[in-house]
């Protein structure tokens, strides 16, 4: 979609953004399921998963959340942290890093560069913090489309992992 009037503004997130972030996560599950992808996030709405609401609320209070807006409405969310979650089998980098804990966009706005804009913002926030390494992990199943998305945005695959039966990929980007 090419709409030259479509602009994205990124602002700091806060706890009041939880309903919008949960709506985007729930819609992403539906979108994936409609395309036959039930392995990445399952079939249950994110907001109904045990711990899902609490996780989003924690992200918006304990981490560095950012909200992408267009025309005053939330269209994407990014959460940065200082390292990977202790709930996944990923080792810390061994150097200061910023870690993308969450990246989601409104699937009704797909193709408008929201995810890329949020990742570019993550790069700037990482530089601003004086940190040279930005990492992310993602689902490595299906046809590898999600890994390819991060590669198109300047990330390089580093290590693969399994979280139960869920195949994951860690990717890194040097920003210094």
N, C-alpha and C positions, 0 to 999 in steps of 0.2 A: 504494500500500500504506500503510495507516495502522496502525502498531504503536506504541502509546504506551510500550512498554517498550524501544524501540530508542533507544539513546543513542550519540552519537558523541563520542569524545575525540580531540583532535588533539595530537600530540606532535612534537618535532623528529625528523627522520629521520636515518639513519646508513647506512654501507655495508652493514650486516647486513640492511637492508631490500631490497636489490637483488633477491633471488629473488621476493619478494612483489610488487614493482613490475613486474618482468618478467612475472610470471603475469597481473597485471591488464592489462598492455598486450597480451599474447598473446590473452587472453580478449576484449578489446575488438575486436581484428581479427576474430576468429571472429564475434562479435555483429554487427559491421557487415556482414560478408560474408553472414551469414544473412538480412540485410535488404536485400540487393542492392547494398550500398555497397562497391565494390571500388576506388573512386577515392581515397578519403580516405587510407587507410593501406595500400592494396594487399591482397594475399592472403597474403603470407608472414608467419609469426609474427614479432613484433617481436624476439624473442630470437634469431632466426636471420638477421636482416638484418645486412649488413656494418656494423659499428660500433654496432649496437644495444645490446649488453651494455655495451660500453665507455662509451657515452653515458650510460646509466643510472648506471653506477658513478661517472662524472664528476659527474653531477648530485648524487649523494648525498655527494660529498666536497668539491666546489668551490663549490657553490651553497648556498642555504638550503632544504633539503628538510623537508617536514612529512608525517606519516602520520596518516590518519584511522583510528581503530580503533573497533570495536564488539565488545563482549564479549571484548576482548583480541586480536581478530584484525584484521589490516590490511584495510580496505575502501576506501581511497582514498589518493592521493598528490598532493602539490602541490610544485612546485619554483619558488622565486623567485630572480630574478637582478637585476642593476642595469641591464639593458638587453636588447634583442633579440639573438638569435644572429647572429654575423657570417656565418652560412651562409644567411641569408634576406635578401631585398632590402628591408629595413626600416631606415629611418634612425633613429638615436637621437632621443629626444624633444627634445633641446636644453635640458633641465632635469633635475634629479634625478628618477629614476623607479624603480619596482620593476616587474619584468616577469615575468609568469607564463610559465615555460618549459615546464612540464608540469602537466597536470591530468588525472587518470584516476581512475575509480572501478570497483569490482568490479561488473560488469554483473549478477551474481546478486542484488545489493542495489539495483538500479535503482529510482528513485522514492522513495528514503528521504532525499533531501536531502543526500547526501554531497558532491556537487560544490558545491552552494550553501554548505554549511558550510565547505568548504575555501576558497572565494572570500571568504566573510566573514572567515575567518582571515587571508587575504592582505591584505584591507583593514586589519585591525587591525595586522598586522606592518608595513605601509606607514606607517600613522600613527605607530606606535611608533618607527619609524626617522626620523620628522620629515620624511617625503617626502609630497608631495601628489598625485602622479600614479601610478596603477597601470595598466599596459597588458597586453594579451594579443593574440596572433594565433591565428587558427583557420582551418580549412577553410571556404571560403565556397560550396562546391558543393552538389549535391543540392538540396533545397528550402529551404536556409538555416536548417535546424533548429539547428545549432550556434551560428550568429550570434544567433539568437533566444534561445537559452539564456543567452548572455552578456548580452544586452539585458535579459532578465528579472532578471538579477542586478546591474543598475545600470550596465552598460557602454554606451557610445555608439560606434557604428561611426565610424571616422575615415578610414582609407585602405584601398583594395583593392590587392592586388599579385598578381603571378604568380611562382611559383617553378617554372620550367619550364612545364609545362602545369597545375600545381596552383594553383587559385584560392584566394587567401587574403584574409582581412579582419583589419585591426588594429582593436582596440577599446580605449577608454580610460575610466577612471573617476577622477574627482577625489575624493580622500578627506579633504582638509583642510578 
